[in-house]
């Protein structure tokens, strides 16, 4: 009996000791995860990539390319921007970047006065280099160092050529443009026009629409009424493609129409896979991200001065619906 | 310091130490937590201050542009000063996750000051338009600062999210520790208290037990207590007391024994004094008279009467002379025969006396007047009351280390109670005895003489007779005799 009592006592005390010490260790050796201390050195090579269209597949690719390159090149990169083509917010971001005296700004080009004012006057007064990416602005209006992205003129030509191949040398082609007439769209348009010039039987109808979904659909309806014989549609602003096709579908089948667009909208690829788009121009967003950061670093470290003002062009190619299917 | 007190002190100090340890560690932990909280709160406060100061600066600048007094200028100046100071504070808040944003933040503050300066520079030179523009810019920057403050605080919250969760987990763990600690301390204290109280109460219990034993009268158990405190001292003293009492009791017992024996010898003395008083008639006169009577009877031709008288005289002389002396068995036998002659003369045919004597034993020593009272007793009780008389057998048998003397009669027997009284030497049996010596007296003297109690046996059967057997050692127990003498 006495033995049992002693054994039970010993076991109880050992168990209690174990749990108490266990709990005490937990309490007095806290694993609070405080953020890592940074070295007090001021940051160098702070680069901001600013876009109007955050979280779209196209810009996600640009961002990831830029990030990878930043990691490699030792730059401190942040991706800023606005969602859904919010220009006001976009411009504010640029302004903040300038006032924050970042070392370099890589920005999606925007062909507006405010943008020009910001890049030309503010950025240069603060001595901040600007590289446009994906969408260019006219070189002489903005003091951008260079442009990294597709050759939009060539893209226009490519799409026109595909159109002629698919449709034949005669027909009515409707081009849906942005009312803001951004520089890259104008270049695309120029490319298309220059190519089609050689085919007099092909008639080009240019149409402009506002940026909202309703406006696009209204415009499409209007166009379909006005030109019942239209054979092809090209969404020069890729964002319009989805709404445009939706409106066409309401009226008739999509298949008879030749519809083309670009890949800088999130819906483009899906529509192509569904066969609703006949072809899109695929650009190289990842490459754009990489190269823009690389060039910015080269500029900042004075490796390449000056940068090629004409821009560094990335690959483009035509993807047809048949290739995807 | 006495030892029990020391033990209690030890208990108190141990409990105190445990409590102090727990208290100190909790205080330490609490302090640490508080420091962390304060640090984090400080960050928010600094950022918030930046926002408000930059807004104040813009307001002040606006006021100055409208009303360019030195007072207003002073306000701008002090605000600028504050912002410069805060820049240093803000840089201290830098960590890996907000490095970029924080650098931007600091630069925004710089830009604000620059814009303000530009505005101030343009103003006195009359370039109001430029000053206004710079003010607008400053306002924008101030707004950006506010926004960025919010963003930064938001980031901070995200960054410290894990930390907060850590703290919450920690408080849960503290709760658990508290429970475990409470259990452990309770358990240990119970154990300790049990052990501790045992150390105090066990000796007391032992002492109580010992006291109980002593109160019951057992003085031979040793009082043993193996602690080292006052109780042990008490136990030792108690043990001393026990030994002392034990000694005293032994002493008292011895004294009582002595007293008893003294009393007995006193009684014997008185008895003999009485006897000597009774026999105050001059024995020589009696002898001479008896002798004269004997001669007279002889001369008158009554030889029988003459012999009888000689026997009476002999018996009387023996009685007077040899009561306290050792005699041989032979002498005793002679006296016995003289006595029997007298009794035969009295009872004639009614008394039949048979003897069977082992002659070899007759040299043995024996207290005087031992046999005669026994035989006389038989005569008194067996022959005298019986009309038809009685038979008395007298035997002396050699029994190895002792001589056995048997006196048997065929009388009515002796009651059991009486035998016991005789054996206890209590009964006064002198009544009716010629020599005044009773059976009890014989027993006593034989016991003293032999040195042990088992000297006499009385076997009696109601209506069939009584047999008295006495044992006399051939070798007298010298040792026993010595002891007996000593006891006296």
Interface residues (C-beta under 8 A of the other chain):
Chain A: X9 X12 X13 X16 X17 X19 X20 X23 X24 X26 X27 X28 X30 X31 X32 X33 X34 X35 X36 X37 X38 X40 X42 X43 X46 X76 X78 X92 X95 X96 X97 X99 X100 X101 X102
Chain B: X25 X29 X36 X91 X94 X95 X96 X97 X98 X99 X100 X101 X103 X104 X105 X107 X108 X110 X111 X140 X141 X144 X148 X159 X160 X162 X163 X166 X167 X170 X173 X174 X176 X177 X180 X181 X183 X184 X187 X188 X191
